[in-house]
Amino acid sequence: MSVKMKVTFTPIDEYFLGGEQNAGFGVDKRAPYFIRSENIPTQTTILGVIRYSSLENNNLLTPNFDQGNRVDGNHKKEQEALVGKSSFSFAASTEQSFGHIKKISPVFLEENGDLYSRHPLNYCVGDDPTDVWQYEMFKMKERSSGVDEKSFWLPENYKAKNGLPNAWIHPNEKKKLVHDTKVFFGKEKVGIIKLKKEKEDSGFFKKEYKGLRKGWHFTCFVNVESETDLPKEKIVRMGQSKSLFYMECKKTEMVWEDVIARINLGRVDGDSYHGVIYYAISDCYPNCPAEKLYQICDFAVTQVRPFRSLETKRAVDRYYDVMKKTNKVALLRSGSVFYVPENRKNEFENLFADTHRKIGFNRLLREEDNNESSII
């Protein structure tokens, strides 16, 4: 039996969460001079913070860990039993173990006890993009291609010039919606950096840090073996700039799946689509080329997130050999929506490895033609 813990992260100040676009910043002369923080932490970032905090809470953190001294020969077995042997990897051929950490949910936003998930992208945006109450669900229509009697599906009410939703949704009876600008704010900071390569001179750079407005924080649910696996509260560092967050862990019985399953994905008057609609609750990694994914779908509205993480190689001792960049992959961002024929839903679901759901990737809401919803 495991214990479910509700873990919240509240930024103490503005934070910077790196992404692939700034992975080489400060060490690569090809890196852009202006970089912007991601709004929310990735699942691998959350896993890293949970593992670190668990080791520290159980007095198993190796001395000088932050200087690269990752392995303690005297406590190696205890460390591995608590948090696992290796970093998460999309390339892992078998299910990975993270010791006492059994499962991590996707990252949500929370305000006053209400969970908010990324708003589904299958909504039309009004002329004022920040007015979330102008959002209108896609009305899907089947159209003839004029070739070999083939047809395709398109939303007839979509206005490309207005873009896609940038909002969050709490799917209760009143359906609370909130735009990104009401949750996050940006703060630019300018500095000087010198690259010690060839004949590079000093130069300016600009970084846009992010902040959460008062009352908001990040929330996830973590299944562990015991309440003592995690601290009750702690100041932790997260992200590329080691930004400070206040972490709080409490035992909970909340079933986040029941909350998110109430999101309506798009059965409106005049909509003739009768397949299965999927909504990405978290970032998702399909184990196939993009062409195959989209060939299975009748229609999809997606955003792509280039992703690369740091992987710890524990077989070596030197810091710069321990931390290695993983290969770049393309994740489908949370909020992406897929329209899939009923007879191909199993084929579609098999594209998203169940093993990656262990740390919160590949979580999908499935809505059948009869409006019944379930989470996979």
Buried (B, 14 or more C-beta within 10 A) or exposed (E): EBBBBBBBBBBEEBBBBBBBBBBBBEEEEEBEEBBBBBBBBBBBBBBBBBBBBBBBBBEBBBEEBEEBEBBBEEBBEBBBBBBBBBBBBBEEEEEBBBBBBBBBBBBBBBBEEBBBBBBBBBBBBBEEBEEBEBBBBBBBBEEEEEEEEEEEBBBEBBEEEBEBBBBBBBBEEEEBBBBBEBBBEEBEEEEEBEBEEEEEEEEEBEBBBBBBEEEBBBBBBBBBBEEEBBBEEBEBEBBBBEBBBBBBBEEBEEEBBEBBBBBBBBBEEEBEBEBBBBBBBBBBBBEEEEEEBBEBBBBBBBBEBEBBBEBBEBEEEEEEEBEEEBEEBEBBBBBBBBBBBEEBBEEBBEBBBEBBBBBBBBBBBBBBEEEEBEBB
